[in-house]
């Protein structure tokens, strides 16, 4: 794929509708475009699969914490405590910040 040519088209002052046409023409003339697109799609599939696996793990961890945690003062000494769960959820959101967002109005840093 001719990334430089596509980048020039994207960064040009040409109207959007013409940019799309020029990019499609650039891709149509590239004899290696199909394998490149298939690699891009495979990468997206792998990212989505990893996202779903990690999301299920975090939701399961939160569920266990909420419904299975002890109701005593010794909870803070447990290795599976609130700070740990919160830190893991924060890492999850930071890892997938380009793919998902939470429904609250504050941002993780």
N, C-alpha and C positions, 0 to 999 in steps of 0.2 A: 504494500500500500504506500502511496506517495504522500507521506505525512506532511512534508514541507509544503507541497502544493495545496493540500487540504487546509493546512494552517493559514496559508496566505489568503485562501478564499474566505475562511472564517473571519479573519482579521481585516478583511477589506471593507470598503465603504459601500459595497454593492448591496442593494435591497435583499432582504431575507429570502424572498421567493426565488430570486436569481441565484443566491448562494446555494440553496438546496439543489437547484438544477445543475450548477457547476460542479458541486461535490458528487452528485450522481454520475455525471459524465466522466469525472475523474475516476471514480470507482469502476464504471463500466469498461474503461479502457485498460484496467489493470488485470492481467491474467492470473494474479495470485490473490485476488480479493476474496474469493469464496473460502479458501483455507484460513485467511486472516479473520474473516467474520466468524467462522466456526470456532476459532480459538477464543475470540472475544466472548462469544455466547457461552462457551464452556467455562470460562473464567467467571462469568456472571452466575451461572448455575452453581458453581462451587461456592461462591460467596453467599448466595442465598441459602444453600444447604447448611453451611456453617452458621449463618445467622439464625436459622430456625433451630438448629441443635443447641446453640448457646442460649437462645431465648427460652427454650424449654427447660434448660438446666437452671437458669436464673429464676424462672417462674416456679419451678419445683422447689428450689432453695427457699424462696420467699414463702411458699405455701407451708413447707415443713416448719419454718421459723414461726410463722403466725399461728399455726394450728397445733404444733407439737412442742413448743418451747415450755420449759418449766415455769411455774408461777412462783418463784422464790427469789431470795436474795443471792443465791448461788448462780443465778443465770449469767451474771457478768463474768464469772470465772470460766464458764463453758467456752470451749474453743469455737463453738458455733453460736456466737452471740450477735447482738444487734450491730455493733460496729463492723464486725466481719461481714455480715450480710449486706449492710449498706455500702461498704467498700467494694464488694463484688458487683453489686448492681451498678455502682458508679463506673467501674472498669468496663462493664458491658456497654453502657451508654457511650462512653468515650471511644471504645473500639469500633462501634457501629454508628458513629455520629453522622456519617455521610449517607446512611441508609434508613435510619429510624430516628424518631424523636419522641419524647414523652409528651403527655398532654398537659403538663403544668407550664406556668409562665416563667419559671426561673431557669437559669442555665448552669450546667456543671462546668467546672473549670479544671 
